């Protein structure tokens, strides 16, 4: 990388560090599940070697290393400020299976070793073309033979429209060097364009679509790096696939696997597209990107020797080997055990489900969420609930296939060891308890759950989490919260805003808050099975 462009990128991230946190789409467990779904046999994740390119302060890498002490993790980043912050965190956590390095991606060689999973999130579009080439080179040279790499990037056609906004903001802020001044002037330009553009015009529609981005919903560091970076080079999926092939890498799929299935667009769209695209998955998805005006991708890559094994037609035998979990909206008790069609909220989607076997299977998954169930275990649970000797396994496999295609169910190669119910002595992730101890702000505390997602905690959850070590009963947890109330760490109020002072009312209030907090922590994947 040329010295000037390298310095520009390094100075940008040193001046405004990118807040580093977990991204579920890049978690090795998720990458392994997608690769398995499409016919590959990726490395196991509990002892995997993982490399992250552009790791910032390790917020995406460290949580995985905490959960898998048998793995080996390396992160590299051009920003010394961020690497120093990450190393301080590692020291505080006492982790020895992670190392973070201040270096350029261009300086990585095969000598660094082979990795089962390579992650490059939020980097590719924001570096010059020569570094983009280096990212793909590292993915080719340092990826194990059966490994999986994931590279995220801004994509066209969606970014065609966003480029107008970016270029206008850059134009107004070009004479300002301080990040705060640059962003203030850029926001002003966006607001001016939004107010002055003709209602109903193409420009006005584009600005309307992005108004939430600039209304305070996103942090300053995100806006600076997304819109005001010196480099922001989106590309089409088809272009990215060509670049990857030049490094003997093949397209496997997208981390959001539901976006790959043309059937989700309806038969009127699917049939002509399939005739047009034949068996070329990249061409098919490129057409769908045009139709959806897609803006961002998490692309999975494998060595070209793996390409012949990829199967986009889902195999029932593979589906039968996976572990599933599904967030079912509303009360699972409301699911009727009959064959009538019933509209259900599954994974945030409204879907019509018909058939007693399917409905009972979803009822059971919803009760266990977020804990996974191996498909044979799910079939047996359905059989017992219906008190039937014979169940059609194919029906439940077909249901899981339909939900995977729609993105309404989560799946894993190995079990997700979340608590299937609320134990008398709840046990939280040790990594989450350690993270909370390092949280900089009580009011903005967040931790990483089993699904590699960031979970923000309210005050009761934050005060409870350190005590969730499997040694405290729920009654003891209520006592703990009452003690915290006495120490004015939190306050319970009546509906009229007055503080609750009656001892019995306080105990009742504390019990309700503890119960709600524990249920929320379990639902959000913070609690695991008690040993």
WOCOR-V428756 format. One record per pair of residues at least 24 apart in sequence whose C-alpha atoms are under 8 Angstrom apart, sorted by the first residue. I is the first residue (numbers start at 0). GAP is how many residues later the second one is. Records with the same first field share a line. If there is no record, write none. Layout:
BEGIN
I: GAP, GAP
END
This chain:
BEGIN
0: 105, 129, 130
4: 123
7: 222
8: 69, 118, 221
9: 68, 69
10: 68
11: 217
12: 66, 69
13: 65, 66, 67, 68
14: 164
15: 163, 205
16: 39, 64, 65, 204
17: 38, 203, 204, 207
18: 37, 38, 40, 202
19: 35, 36, 37, 38, 39, 40
20: 37, 38, 39, 433
21: 37, 38, 39, 41, 426, 430, 431, 432
22: 37, 429, 430, 431
23: 427, 428, 429
24: 230, 231, 273
25: 93, 95, 124, 229, 272
26: 37, 425
27: 89
28: 383, 384
29: 225, 382
30: 117, 119, 224, 269
31: 116, 380, 381
32: 378, 379, 380
33: 219, 221, 223
34: 113, 217
35: 282, 377
36: 277, 278, 281, 282
37: 272, 273, 274, 275, 276
38: 270, 271, 272, 273, 276, 279
39: 266, 269, 270
40: 105
41: 74, 104, 105, 106
42: 73, 103, 104
44: 26
45: 24, 25
46: 24, 25
47: 24, 67, 68, 69
48: 24, 65, 66, 67, 68
49: 24, 65, 66, 67, 68, 69
50: 24, 64, 66, 67, 68
51: 24, 66, 67, 68
52: 24, 52, 65, 66, 67, 68, 70, 82
53: 24, 51, 66, 67, 68, 69
54: 45, 65
55: 26, 27, 30
56: 25, 26, 27, 28, 29, 30
57: 25, 28, 42
58: 27
61: 28, 36
62: 368, 385, 389
63: 388
64: 32, 33
65: 29, 365
66: 364
68: 28
69: 27
70: 26
71: 25, 26
72: 24, 25, 26
73: 24, 25, 26, 27
74: 24, 25, 26
75: 24, 25, 26, 27, 28, 29
76: 24, 25, 26, 27, 28
77: 24, 25, 26, 27
91: 346
92: 341
104: 26, 29, 30, 33
105: 25, 28, 29
107: 30
108: 29, 32, 33
109: 28, 31, 32
111: 30
112: 29
113: 27, 28, 29, 30
114: 27, 28, 29, 32
115: 27, 28, 30, 31, 32
116: 26, 27, 30, 31, 32, 33
117: 25, 30, 31, 32
118: 30, 31, 32
119: 29, 30, 31, 32
120: 29, 30, 31, 32, 177
121: 30, 31
122: 29, 30
123: 27, 28, 29
124: 28, 29, 106, 107, 108, 109
125: 103, 104, 105, 106, 107
126: 104, 105, 106
127: 103, 105
132: 110
135: 107, 108, 111
136: 110
139: 107, 108, 109, 163
144: 158
145: 156, 157, 160
146: 155, 156
147: 152, 153, 154
148: 151, 152, 153
149: 105, 148, 149, 150, 151
150: 147, 148, 149, 150
151: 144, 145, 146, 147
152: 81, 82, 143, 144, 145
153: 79, 80, 81, 141, 142, 143
154: 79, 80, 81, 82, 139, 140, 141, 142
155: 78, 79, 80, 81, 133, 137, 138, 139
156: 79, 132, 133, 136, 137, 138
157: 135, 136, 137, 138
158: 75, 135, 136
160: 45
161: 44
164: 25, 42
165: 61, 62
168: 58, 59
169: 57, 58
178: 45
182: 37, 40, 41, 45
186: 27
235: 50
236: 45, 48, 49
237: 44, 45, 48
240: 41
243: 57
244: 59
247: 55, 56
248: 52, 53, 54, 55
249: 51, 52, 53, 54, 56, 57
250: 31, 48, 49, 50, 51, 56
251: 47, 48, 49, 50, 55, 58
252: 46, 47, 48
253: 43, 44, 45, 46
254: 43, 44, 45
255: 42, 151
256: 147, 148, 150
257: 146, 147, 148, 149
259: 25
260: 144
261: 26
263: 141, 142
313: 87
315: 81, 82, 85
318: 78, 81, 82
319: 55, 56, 77
320: 53, 54, 92
321: 52, 53, 89, 90, 91, 92
322: 49, 50, 51, 52, 88, 89, 90, 91, 92, 93
323: 41, 48, 49, 50, 51, 85, 86, 87, 88
324: 40, 41, 43, 44, 45, 46, 47, 48, 84, 85, 86
325: 36, 39, 40, 43, 44, 82, 83, 84
326: 38, 39, 42, 43, 82
327: 34, 35, 37, 38
331: 31, 34, 35
332: 30
334: 24, 25, 28
335: 24
345: 62, 63
346: 60, 61, 62
347: 60
348: 59
356: 25, 34, 38, 39
357: 37, 38, 41
360: 35
366: 53
367: 52, 53
368: 51, 154
369: 46, 48, 49, 50, 152, 153, 154, 155
370: 44, 45, 46, 47, 48, 49
371: 39, 40, 43, 44, 45, 46
372: 42
373: 41
415: 34
416: 111, 112
417: 32, 104, 107, 108, 109, 110, 111
418: 103, 106, 108, 109, 110, 111
419: 109
420: 101
421: 96, 97, 100
422: 107
423: 49, 50
424: 43, 45, 46, 47, 48, 49, 105
425: 42, 43, 44, 45, 46, 47, 48, 101, 102, 104
426: 41, 42, 43, 100, 101, 102, 103
427: 37, 40, 41, 42, 98, 99, 100
428: 97, 98, 99
429: 39
431: 94
432: 32, 33
435: 26, 30
447: 78
448: 75, 76, 77
449: 75, 76
450: 74
454: 69
458: 31
459: 30, 53, 54, 57
460: 56, 57, 60
463: 50
469: 60
473: 40
476: 37
477: 29, 32, 33, 36
480: 29, 33
481: 24, 25, 28
END
